[in-house]
Amino acid sequence: MSAQGLFFGPQIGFSRVSFIEKNALGTVDQNFKLGYQVGAAAEFEVMSFIYVGASVCFFQKGQKIVGDDYKSKLKLGYIDVPLYVGYKVPLGNISVFGNVGPYTSVAIVGESYYYSDMGGIVFEETHDVELGGDTGWYKRFDTGVTIGGGFEFKQYQIKANYSLGFVDIVPGDWVSAKNSVFNITATYFIGRDY
């Protein structure tokens, strides 16, 4: 591994998302919700083993809660921008790496689904979620930290990440919720061949 410079390319991935949510009764039990991401990534190799990087992706986050007689799902679509610094170690034809850095997200779309069946009385509802402003159900902006690692071969990179939001994305005092995301991405860096 000797090439240095700027490389960029398309990135896709899937995620296992939830909220770390607390209310007056304690932590809210949640199931993991599956999501996806699609966008582009870039890396600048400062030296053969140190790099800085960023990506811009549409990222589906949210939560899923399932009880004995009800279930709710929340889908929040974010434009996600992580920045990171990383370290690469060559091992023959592949390199392994780790990175860490902050991320910033802007929620642009949301949808909520609720279903219950209590004693044969069924209720089902789907609606758009209002974001931001004085009346929004969820705050539009989030920021946090992401840590990841993976391996790469020539132009191909596979990476696993964990991201934790620092922002309580629910306005008000009755509940607090922070994004918690584990995701795996695949990136193809155009023009990189080492």
N, CA, C and O of each residue as an XYZ file, in Angstrom:
776
protein
N       0.851     -1.181      0.000
C       0.000      0.000      0.000
C       0.888      1.231      0.000
O       1.519      1.552      1.007
N       0.934      1.927     -1.145
C       1.799      3.090     -1.208
C       1.116      4.312     -1.803
O       1.654      5.416     -1.720
N      -0.058      4.139     -2.403
C      -0.735      5.273     -3.040
C      -1.269      6.237     -1.995
O      -1.791      5.838     -0.955
N      -1.120      7.519     -2.306
C      -1.684      8.560     -1.462
C      -2.527      9.460     -2.333
O      -2.349      9.500     -3.551
N      -3.441     10.179     -1.718
C      -4.267     11.102     -2.479
C      -5.716     11.019     -2.078
O      -6.068     10.419     -1.063
N      -6.557     11.635     -2.899
C      -7.990     11.707     -2.652
C      -8.704     10.662     -3.493
O      -8.486     10.570     -4.701
N      -9.557      9.875     -2.848
C     -10.346      8.858     -3.527
C     -11.793      8.995     -3.086
O     -12.066      9.316     -1.930
N     -12.717      8.753     -4.001
C     -14.136      8.851     -3.671
C     -14.909      7.814     -4.470
O     -14.410      7.264     -5.452
N     -16.146      7.557     -4.027
C     -16.971      6.604     -4.747
C     -18.302      6.377     -4.073
O     -18.559      6.916     -2.997
N     -19.161      5.573     -4.704
C     -20.484      5.293     -4.160
C     -20.408      4.392     -2.930
O     -19.500      3.574     -2.786
N     -21.391      4.571     -2.050
C     -21.450      3.791     -0.811
C     -22.891      3.348     -0.572
O     -23.822      4.143     -0.702
N     -23.066      2.076     -0.222
C     -24.374      1.561      0.168
C     -24.207      0.797      1.470
O     -23.098      0.394      1.821
N     -25.301      0.599      2.181
C     -25.206     -0.149      3.419
C     -26.559     -0.440      4.017
O     -27.592      0.028      3.538
N     -26.530     -1.221      5.073
C     -27.741     -1.482      5.837
C     -27.419     -1.293      7.307
O     -26.256     -1.317      7.711
N     -28.463     -1.104      8.100
C     -28.244     -0.761      9.502
C     -29.262     -1.436     10.407
O     -30.339     -1.855      9.983
N     -28.878     -1.520     11.655
C     -29.749     -1.987     12.736
C     -29.859     -0.808     13.692
O     -28.891     -0.457     14.365
N     -31.033     -0.200     13.751
C     -31.187      1.069     14.455
C     -32.189      0.960     15.594
O     -33.071      0.100     15.595
N     -32.031      1.845     16.552
C     -32.989      1.994     17.644
C     -32.712      3.329     18.316
O     -31.784      4.048     17.947
N     -33.526      3.641     19.297
C     -33.275      4.781     20.168
C     -32.816      4.258     21.513
O     -33.230      3.178     21.934
N     -31.978      5.001     22.182
C     -31.768      4.801     23.612
C     -32.760      5.759     24.251
O     -32.521      6.965     24.320
N     -33.875      5.209     24.716
C     -35.019      6.018     25.139
C     -35.334      5.790     26.613
O     -35.361      4.658     27.096
N     -35.571      6.899     27.313
C     -35.912      6.837     28.738
C     -37.098      7.746     29.007
O     -37.234      8.814     28.410
N     -37.966      7.294     29.932
C     -39.065      8.133     30.398
C     -39.103      8.069     31.919
O     -38.156      7.583     32.537
N     -40.170      8.546     32.528
C     -40.255      8.593     33.992
C     -40.199      7.206     34.618
O     -39.839      7.081     35.789
N     -40.545      6.162     33.869
C     -40.542      4.796     34.394
C     -39.217      4.074     34.176
O     -39.030      2.966     34.678
N     -38.300      4.682     33.440
C     -36.998      4.065     33.182
C     -36.732      3.922     31.696
O     -37.283      4.660     30.879
N     -35.879      2.962     31.354
C     -35.505      2.730     29.960
C     -36.621      1.989     29.232
O     -37.192      1.037     29.764
N     -36.926      2.426     28.022
C     -37.972      1.813     27.205
C     -37.365      0.647     26.426
O     -36.393      0.823     25.691
N     -37.952     -0.564     26.592
C     -37.482     -1.732     25.845
C     -37.858     -1.584     24.380
O     -38.992     -1.234     24.053
N     -36.892     -1.853     23.493
C     -37.127     -1.699     22.064
C     -36.578     -2.884     21.296
O     -35.660     -3.570     21.746
N     -37.157     -3.108     20.131
C     -36.617     -4.047     19.168
C     -35.768     -3.251     18.184
O     -35.954     -2.045     18.026
N     -34.849     -3.923     17.533
C     -34.054     -3.240     16.518
C     -34.846     -3.156     15.221
O     -35.577     -4.080     14.864
N     -34.693     -2.052     14.530
C     -35.332     -1.833     13.243
C     -34.246     -1.859     12.176
O     -33.157     -1.324     12.382
N     -34.537     -2.473     11.049
C     -33.574     -2.496      9.950
C     -33.759     -1.259      9.083
O     -34.885     -0.825      8.839
N     -32.658     -0.700      8.624
C     -32.685      0.472      7.760
C     -31.642      0.327      6.669
O     -30.971     -0.700      6.566
N     -31.516      1.350      5.868
C     -30.552      1.321      4.771
C     -29.897      2.685      4.634
O     -30.339      3.666      5.232
N     -28.840      2.731      3.840
C     -28.189      3.994      3.520
C     -27.637      3.922      2.104
O     -27.270      2.853      1.616
N     -27.587      5.080      1.456
C     -27.038      5.170      0.110
C     -26.452      6.566     -0.057
O     -27.053      7.557      0.358
N     -25.268      6.632     -0.671
C     -24.629      7.933     -0.836
C     -23.252      7.806     -1.447
O     -23.013      6.953     -2.302
N     -22.344      8.668     -1.001
C     -20.980      8.693     -1.522
C     -20.002      8.924     -0.377
O     -20.328      9.575      0.616
N     -18.798      8.379     -0.531
C     -17.752      8.523      0.482
C     -16.475      9.025     -0.179
O     -16.259      8.831     -1.376
N     -15.637      9.672      0.620
C     -14.335     10.143      0.144
C     -13.304      9.932      1.241
O     -13.614     10.038      2.428
N     -12.081      9.635      0.837
C     -10.963      9.508      1.771
C      -9.749     10.208      1.183
O      -9.488     10.136     -0.018
N      -9.020     10.884      2.051
C      -7.751     11.496      1.669
C      -6.665     10.842      2.496
O      -6.662     10.941      3.723
N      -5.739     10.172      1.821
C      -4.648      9.481      2.499
C      -3.522     10.474      2.740
O      -2.820     10.878      1.813
N      -3.364     10.857      3.995
C      -2.332     11.814      4.394
C      -0.961     11.161      4.281
O      -0.018     11.759      3.762
N      -0.860      9.938      4.768
C       0.321      9.086      4.627
C      -0.201      7.719      4.231
O      -1.414      7.530      4.143
N       0.661      6.784      3.996
C       0.204      5.473      3.548
C      -0.647      4.768      4.596
O      -1.365      3.825      4.263
N      -0.587      5.195      5.845
C      -1.330      4.508      6.897
C      -2.305      5.412      7.651
O      -3.086      4.907      8.458
N      -2.291      6.715      7.422
C      -3.210      7.641      8.099
C      -4.077      8.330      7.047
O      -3.578      8.793      6.021
N      -5.365      8.388      7.314
C      -6.277      9.016      6.363
C      -7.369      9.784      7.102
O      -7.639      9.541      8.278
N      -7.983     10.710      6.385
C      -9.186     11.394      6.862
C     -10.271     11.110      5.833
O      -9.990     10.936      4.647
N     -11.500     11.065      6.297
C     -12.577     10.731      5.381
C     -13.891     11.357      5.773
O     -14.049     11.908      6.862
N     -14.826     11.258      4.857
C     -16.177     11.765      5.073
C     -17.112     11.043      4.119
O     -16.683     10.462      3.123
N     -18.384     11.090      4.439
C     -19.392     10.599      3.504
C     -20.637     11.462      3.633
O     -20.851     12.134      4.643
N     -21.440     11.429      2.602
C     -22.751     12.081      2.601
C     -23.735     11.024      2.128
O     -23.659     10.554      0.993
N     -24.664     10.653      3.010
C     -25.590      9.567      2.698
C     -27.003      9.908      3.132
O     -27.213     10.655      4.088
N     -27.978      9.345      2.411
C     -29.332      9.276      2.941
C     -29.349      8.062      3.845
O     -28.988      6.964      3.420
N     -29.763      8.246      5.083
C     -29.647      7.212      6.109
C     -30.995      7.052      6.789
O     -31.543      8.018      7.319
N     -31.536      5.836      6.777
C     -32.809      5.585      7.445
C     -32.557      5.147      8.884
O     -31.911      4.129      9.135
N     -33.078      5.934      9.820
C     -32.972      5.621     11.242
C     -34.378      5.505     11.813
O     -35.353      5.615     11.069
N     -34.500      5.288     13.103
C     -35.821      5.203     13.722
C     -35.854      4.206     14.850
O     -34.839      3.937     15.493
N     -37.042      3.654     15.087
C     -37.203      2.710     16.180
C     -38.362      1.768     15.896
O     -39.195      2.017     15.025
N     -38.391      0.670     16.662
C     -39.463     -0.315     16.574
C     -39.721     -0.825     17.982
O     -38.795     -1.233     18.683
N     -40.987     -0.800     18.394
C     -41.382     -1.309     19.706
C     -42.515     -2.301     19.484
O     -43.500     -1.980     18.820
N     -42.379     -3.513     20.042
C     -43.390     -4.550     19.888
C     -43.794     -5.038     21.270
O     -42.954     -5.466     22.061
N     -45.099     -4.968     21.552
C     -45.646     -5.488     22.801
C     -46.533     -6.687     22.523
O     -46.589     -7.172     21.392
N     -47.231     -7.172     23.552
C     -48.104     -8.335     23.386
C     -49.254     -8.061     22.421
O     -49.638     -8.944     21.655
N     -49.801     -6.862     22.449
C     -50.966     -6.557     21.626
C     -50.814     -5.265     20.818
O     -51.808     -4.683     20.384
N     -49.581     -4.822     20.618
C     -49.359     -3.600     19.838
C     -47.959     -3.612     19.234
O     -47.081     -4.363     19.660
N     -47.781     -2.764     18.235
C     -46.444     -2.519     17.699
C     -46.420     -1.120     17.100
O     -47.420     -0.626     16.579
N     -45.258     -0.504     17.191
C     -45.080      0.815     16.590
C     -43.732      0.852     15.883
O     -42.758      0.243     16.326
N     -43.704      1.579     14.777
C     -42.474      1.750     14.006
C     -42.344      3.220     13.651
O     -43.326      3.890     13.330
N     -41.132      3.701     13.714
C     -40.835      5.067     13.318
C     -39.691      5.025     12.320
O     -38.642      4.441     12.593
N     -39.891      5.644     11.165
C     -38.838      5.772     10.156
C     -38.487      7.246     10.044
O     -39.350      8.078      9.766
N     -37.226      7.562     10.260
C     -36.728      8.921     10.080
C     -35.630      8.883      9.021
O     -34.655      8.145      9.159
N     -35.786      9.665      7.982
C     -34.787      9.735      6.921
C     -33.882     10.933      7.132
O     -34.348     12.072      7.171
N     -32.602     10.679      7.265
C     -31.604     11.715      7.535
C     -30.639     11.863      6.369
O     -30.372     10.902      5.647
N     -30.120     13.066      6.189
C     -28.887     13.266      5.438
C     -27.788     13.235      6.493
O     -27.734     14.098      7.369
N     -26.925     12.247      6.404
C     -25.924     11.954      7.430
C     -24.540     12.308      6.888
O     -24.187     11.917      5.776
N     -23.753     13.051      7.679
C     -22.406     13.453      7.262
C     -21.410     13.131      8.376
O     -21.201     13.952      9.270
N     -20.792     11.942      8.334
C     -19.724     11.645      9.287
C     -18.368     12.117      8.761
O     -18.098     12.054      7.561
N     -17.531     12.585      9.669
C     -16.135     12.934      9.384
C     -15.284     12.054     10.286
O     -15.653     11.811     11.435
N     -14.160     11.575      9.789
C     -13.368     10.674     10.626
C     -11.898     10.718     10.252
O     -11.513     11.154      9.167
N     -11.100     10.254     11.187
C      -9.679     10.045     10.970
C      -9.425      8.567     11.238
O     -10.013      7.984     12.149
N      -8.541      7.962     10.434
C      -8.338      6.531     10.567
C      -6.897      6.109     10.378
O      -6.037      6.890      9.971
N      -6.665      4.842     10.689
C      -5.336      4.239     10.619
C      -5.470      2.910      9.879
O      -6.331      2.098     10.219
N      -4.623      2.679      8.866
C      -4.656      1.456      8.071
C      -3.403      0.629      8.306
O      -2.308      1.163      8.481
N      -3.588     -0.687      8.306
C      -2.473     -1.623      8.437
C      -2.544     -2.600      7.266
O      -3.521     -3.339      7.148
N      -1.518     -2.620      6.387
C      -1.528     -3.571      5.276
C      -1.206     -4.986      5.769
O      -0.307     -5.190      6.584
N      -1.964     -5.952      5.251
C      -1.743     -7.368      5.546
C      -1.797     -8.130      4.225
O      -2.848     -8.645      3.845
N      -0.691     -8.200      3.542
C      -0.671     -8.845      2.230
C      -1.448     -8.019      1.222
O      -1.161     -6.838      1.026
N      -2.438     -8.642      0.577
C      -3.232     -7.962     -0.451
C      -4.372     -7.115      0.108
O      -5.026     -6.394     -0.646
N      -4.617     -7.189      1.392
C      -5.703     -6.407      1.984
C      -5.143     -5.455      3.032
O      -3.990     -5.573      3.448
N      -5.964     -4.527      3.443
C      -5.637     -3.640      4.563
C      -6.777     -3.709      5.562
O      -7.943     -3.805      5.178
N      -6.443     -3.661      6.828
C      -7.460     -3.519      7.872
C      -7.330     -2.109      8.425
O      -6.249     -1.522      8.391
N      -8.415     -1.573      8.926
C      -8.391     -0.186      9.375
C      -9.398      0.036     10.491
O     -10.321     -0.751     10.700
N      -9.187      1.125     11.189
C     -10.123      1.608     12.196
C     -10.219      3.113     12.081
O      -9.262      3.775     11.676
N     -11.386      3.662     12.440
C     -11.538      5.115     12.395
C     -12.522      5.592     13.452
O     -13.317      4.817     13.983
N     -12.451      6.883     13.743
C     -13.332      7.495     14.732
C     -13.536      8.955     14.342
O     -12.660      9.580     13.746
N     -14.703      9.484     14.688
C     -14.958     10.893     14.413
C     -16.395     11.279     14.700
O     -17.207     10.434     15.079
N     -16.712     12.551     14.522
C     -18.071     13.038     14.765
C     -18.958     12.845     13.534
O     -18.473     12.653     12.419
N     -20.264     12.902     13.767
C     -21.200     12.956     12.643
C     -22.245     14.027     12.923
O     -22.501     14.386     14.073
N     -22.838     14.523     11.857
C     -23.957     15.449     11.930
C     -25.039     14.932     10.995
O     -24.746     14.466      9.894
N     -26.294     15.016     11.438
C     -27.419     14.543     10.637
C     -28.521     15.585     10.607
O     -28.731     16.321     11.571
N     -29.220     15.634      9.483
C     -30.389     16.493      9.334
C     -31.552     15.611      8.890
O     -31.502     15.008      7.817
N     -32.602     15.533      9.712
C     -33.782     14.746      9.362
C     -34.576     15.490      8.290
O     -34.863     16.679      8.433
N     -34.927     14.780      7.216
C     -35.663     15.421      6.125
C     -37.041     14.808      5.897
O     -37.884     15.424      5.246
N     -37.284     13.612      6.418
C     -38.575     12.958      6.220
C     -38.814     11.990      7.373
O     -37.867     11.442      7.937
N     -40.086     11.781      7.722
C     -40.412     10.847      8.791
C     -41.790     10.245      8.605
O     -42.697     10.877      8.063
N     -41.933      8.992      9.071
C     -43.222      8.304      9.004
C     -43.390      7.455     10.249
O     -42.452      6.794     10.694
N     -44.594      7.476     10.809
C     -44.902      6.712     12.014
C     -46.021      5.718     11.711
O     -46.967      6.033     10.988
N     -45.900      4.511     12.275
C     -46.909      3.464     12.108
C     -47.244      2.906     13.479
O     -46.352      2.659     14.290
N     -48.546      2.704     13.741
C     -48.978      2.116     15.010
C     -50.086      1.111     14.726
O     -50.981      1.368     13.920
N     -50.014     -0.050     15.405
C     -51.030     -1.090     15.281
C     -51.308     -1.654     16.662
O     -50.382     -1.909     17.432
N     -52.587     -1.851     16.978
C     -52.944     -2.519     18.233
C     -54.175     -3.385     18.005
O     -55.023     -3.089     17.163
N     -54.249     -4.458     18.776
C     -55.403     -5.357     18.770
C     -55.690     -5.695     20.224
O     -55.101     -6.618     20.787
N     -56.599     -4.938     20.823
C     -56.917     -5.114     22.238
C     -58.321     -5.682     22.361
O     -59.313     -4.971     22.201
N     -58.384     -6.971     22.648
C     -59.676     -7.632     22.815
C     -60.517     -7.617     21.558
O     -61.740     -7.500     21.635
N     -59.889     -7.731     20.404
C     -60.617     -7.742     19.145
C     -60.872     -6.371     18.553
O     -61.377     -6.269     17.435
N     -60.534     -5.314     19.275
C     -60.662     -3.959     18.746
C     -59.327     -3.592     18.109
O     -58.319     -3.421     18.795
N     -59.342     -3.474     16.791
C     -58.111     -3.229     16.034
C     -58.013     -1.751     15.679
O     -58.974     -1.134     15.218
N     -56.834     -1.208     15.907
C     -56.547      0.178     15.530
C     -55.246      0.174     14.750
O     -54.256     -0.414     15.186
N     -55.246      0.827     13.601
C     -54.044      0.896     12.773
C     -53.957      2.289     12.161
O     -54.945      2.823     11.657
N     -52.754      2.872     12.214
C     -52.589      4.236     11.718
C     -51.170      4.431     11.190
O     -50.201      3.979     11.799
N     -51.064      5.108     10.053
C     -49.786      5.530      9.483
C     -49.892      7.008      9.152
O     -50.885      7.446      8.570
N     -48.878      7.778      9.518
C     -48.905      9.205      9.199
C     -47.491      9.757      9.113
O     -46.542      9.185      9.648
N     -47.381     10.891      8.421
C     -46.104     11.586      8.332
C     -45.761     12.204      9.679
O     -46.648     12.563     10.454
N     -44.478     12.324      9.949
C     -43.988     12.888     11.206
C     -43.524     14.314     10.948
O     -42.767     14.571     10.012
N     -43.983     15.230     11.779
C     -43.534     16.615     11.679
C     -42.178     16.745     12.370
O     -41.988     16.268     13.489
N     -41.242     17.397     11.684
C     -39.869     17.522     12.177
C     -39.522     18.980     12.433
O     -39.876     19.860     11.649
N     -38.825     19.228     13.538
C     -38.302     20.560     13.832
C     -39.373     21.576     14.162
O     -40.558     21.254     14.248
N     -38.936     22.803     14.343
C     -39.854     23.897     14.633
C     -40.467     23.801     16.019
O     -40.028     23.008     16.852
N     -41.486     24.618     16.256
C     -42.142     24.656     17.563
C     -43.078     23.482     17.792
O     -43.338     23.120     18.939
N     -43.594     22.876     16.718
C     -44.582     21.808     16.869
C     -44.069     20.443     16.426
O     -44.834     19.478     16.433
N     -42.811     20.332     16.046
C     -42.273     19.063     15.560
C     -42.215     17.997     16.640
O     -41.924     18.287     17.801
N     -42.497     16.757     16.245
C     -42.433     15.635     17.183
C     -40.993     15.234     17.477
O     -40.681     14.730     18.556
N     -40.130     15.464     16.505
C     -38.718     15.126     16.664
C     -37.870     16.295     16.183
O     -38.246     17.008     15.253
N     -36.736     16.480     16.821
C     -35.821     17.539     16.398
C     -35.213     17.173     15.052
O     -34.994     16.000     14.748
N     -34.953     18.173     14.272
C     -34.437     17.956     12.926
C     -32.939     17.631     12.921
O     -32.483     16.877     12.062
N     -32.171     18.182     13.858
C     -30.712     18.033     13.840
C     -30.232     17.063     14.912
O     -30.758     17.029     16.024
N     -29.227     16.279     14.557
C     -28.600     15.335     15.478
C     -27.093     15.393     15.238
O     -26.639     15.675     14.129
N     -26.346     15.128     16.268
C     -24.899     15.005     16.143
C     -24.429     13.982     17.165
O     -25.090     13.758     18.179
N     -23.297     13.369     16.899
C     -22.797     12.347     17.808
C     -21.416     11.888     17.388
O     -20.678     12.608     16.715
N     -21.081     10.675     17.798
C     -19.767     10.112     17.497
C     -19.963      8.772     16.796
O     -20.916      8.042     17.068
N     -19.043      8.470     15.892
C     -19.068      7.187     15.202
C     -17.682      6.556     15.282
O     -16.664      7.243     15.195
N     -17.663      5.247     15.449
C     -16.415      4.491     15.492
C     -16.601      3.283     14.576
O     -17.661      2.657     14.566
N     -15.565      2.966     13.813
C     -15.723      1.875     12.865
C     -14.416      1.200     12.524
O     -13.337      1.628     12.934
N     -14.542      0.138     11.766
C     -13.382     -0.604     11.311
C     -13.785     -1.576     10.226
O     -14.964     -1.874     10.041
N     -12.785     -2.066      9.512
C     -13.096     -3.010      8.454
C     -11.869     -3.398      7.670
O     -10.745     -3.350      8.170
N     -12.105     -3.784      6.428
C     -11.000     -4.184      5.563
C     -11.267     -3.688      4.148
O     -12.403     -3.387      3.780
N     -10.192     -3.610      3.362
C     -10.326     -3.193      1.973
C      -9.354     -3.975      1.099
O      -8.282     -4.396      1.534
N      -9.768     -4.149     -0.138
C      -8.965     -4.807     -1.160
C      -9.102     -3.986     -2.433
O     -10.190     -3.886     -3.000
N      -7.998     -3.399     -2.882
C      -7.977     -2.517     -4.047
C      -9.020     -1.420     -3.874
O      -8.932     -0.631     -2.933
N     -10.019     -1.354     -4.779
C     -11.022     -0.285     -4.703
C     -12.161     -0.587     -3.735
O     -12.976      0.295     -3.463
N     -12.237     -1.783     -3.220
C     -13.399     -2.229     -2.446
C     -13.154     -2.098     -0.948
O     -12.091     -2.460     -0.442
N     -14.153     -1.578     -0.254
C     -14.042     -1.419      1.198
C     -15.328     -1.919      1.863
O     -16.431     -1.591      1.426
N     -15.173     -2.711      2.913
C     -16.291     -3.157      3.749
C     -16.020     -2.635      5.151
O     -14.932     -2.825      5.694
N     -17.020     -1.976      5.737
C     -16.805     -1.336      7.038
C     -18.005     -1.553      7.946
O     -19.149     -1.513      7.493
N     -17.740     -1.782      9.234
C     -18.773     -1.847     10.269
C     -18.599     -0.635     11.178
O     -17.478     -0.287     11.547
N     -19.707      0.006     11.536
C     -19.674      1.223     12.355
C     -20.690      1.142     13.480
O     -21.709      0.460     13.368
N     -20.400      1.845     14.564
C     -21.405      2.106     15.591
C     -21.445      3.611     15.806
O     -20.404      4.249     15.965
N     -22.643      4.177     15.810
C     -22.830      5.614     16.018
C     -23.792      5.837     17.173
O     -24.812      5.158     17.291
N     -23.454      6.796     18.020
C     -24.295      7.161     19.160
C     -24.558      8.651     19.113
O     -23.627      9.456     19.092
N     -25.835      9.016     19.096
C     -26.214     10.420     19.083
C     -26.053     11.062     20.446
O     -26.297     10.430     21.475
N     -25.641     12.321     20.449
C     -25.523     13.098     21.686
C     -26.774     13.929     21.951
O     -26.989     14.379     23.076
N     -27.597     14.137     20.931
C     -28.745     15.039     21.024
C     -29.995     14.256     21.419
O     -30.290     13.211     20.841
N     -30.726     14.770     22.408
C     -32.052     14.248     22.731
C     -32.977     14.738     21.625
O     -33.311     15.922     21.580
N     -33.394     13.844     20.732
C     -34.129     14.270     19.545
C     -35.625     14.460     19.780
O     -36.347     14.841     18.859
N     -36.101     14.200     21.001
C     -37.513     14.415     21.329
C     -37.638     15.696     22.137
O     -37.070     15.791     23.225
N     -38.377     16.696     21.625
C     -38.569     17.923     22.406
C     -39.403     17.637     23.655
O     -40.239     16.733     23.653
N     -39.180     18.390     24.694
C     -39.970     18.229     25.913
C     -39.250     17.413     26.960
O     -38.184     16.849     26.714
N     -39.858     17.361     28.137
C     -39.237     16.719     29.297
C     -39.767     15.323     29.593
O     -39.206     14.641     30.451
N     -40.815     14.870     28.927
C     -41.468     13.620     29.300
C     -40.708     12.376     28.865
O     -40.908     11.303     29.435
N     -39.837     12.501     27.862
C     -39.051     11.364     27.391
C     -37.768     11.900     26.755
O     -37.741     13.015     26.235
N     -36.715     11.097     26.804
C     -35.489     11.442     26.084
C     -35.148     10.288     25.150
O     -35.330      9.123     25.502
N     -34.654     10.615     23.962
C     -34.318      9.589     22.973
C     -33.087     10.026     22.190
O     -32.996     11.162     21.725
N     -32.144      9.098     22.056
C     -30.921      9.347     21.289
C     -30.743      8.221     20.279
O     -31.016      7.058     20.575
N     -30.284      8.579     19.083
C     -30.061      7.583     18.037
C     -28.930      6.631     18.421
O     -27.897      7.050     18.944
N     -29.143      5.347     18.154
C     -28.139      4.305     18.347
C     -28.155      3.441     17.086
O     -29.167      2.819     16.766
N     -27.025      3.407     16.373
C     -27.003      2.781     15.048
C     -25.779      1.884     14.900
O     -24.655      2.299     15.182
N     -26.011      0.650     14.456
C     -24.940     -0.238     14.007
C     -25.166     -0.453     12.519
O     -26.250     -0.872     12.114
N     -24.154     -0.172     11.697
C     -24.339     -0.345     10.261
C     -23.109     -0.953      9.595
O     -21.991     -0.883     10.106
N     -23.360     -1.549      8.444
C     -22.306     -2.127      7.609
C     -22.416     -1.480      6.237
O     -23.502     -1.415      5.660
N     -21.284     -0.999      5.712
C     -21.282     -0.327      4.416
C     -20.309     -0.999      3.456
O     -19.329     -1.625      3.860
N     -20.612     -0.847      2.180
C     -19.713     -1.263      1.106
C     -19.459     -0.039      0.237
O     -20.398      0.641     -0.177
N     -18.185      0.239     -0.038
C     -17.801      1.407     -0.831
C     -16.876      0.962     -1.957
O     -16.018      0.099     -1.770
N     -17.064      1.563     -3.126
C     -16.178      1.344     -4.265
C     -15.459      2.659     -4.535
O     -16.082      3.619     -4.987
N     -14.147      2.716     -4.263
C     -13.362      3.930     -4.469
C     -12.831      3.959     -5.904
O     -12.011      3.125     -6.291
N     -13.301      4.912     -6.669
C     -12.953      5.037     -8.082
C     -11.473      5.416     -8.225
O     -10.998      6.359     -7.592
N     -10.762      4.672     -9.059
C      -9.376      5.005     -9.374
C      -8.341      4.508     -8.391
O      -7.144      4.645     -8.646
N      -8.758      3.936     -7.278
C      -7.768      3.429     -6.317
C      -7.452      1.985     -6.674
O      -8.359      1.170     -6.839
N      -6.166      1.666     -6.794
C      -5.780      0.315     -7.198
C      -4.423     -0.018     -6.596
O      -3.393      0.142     -7.251
N      -4.421     -0.474     -5.368
C      -3.168     -0.896     -4.736
C      -3.398     -2.101     -3.869
O      -2.460     -2.605     -3.252
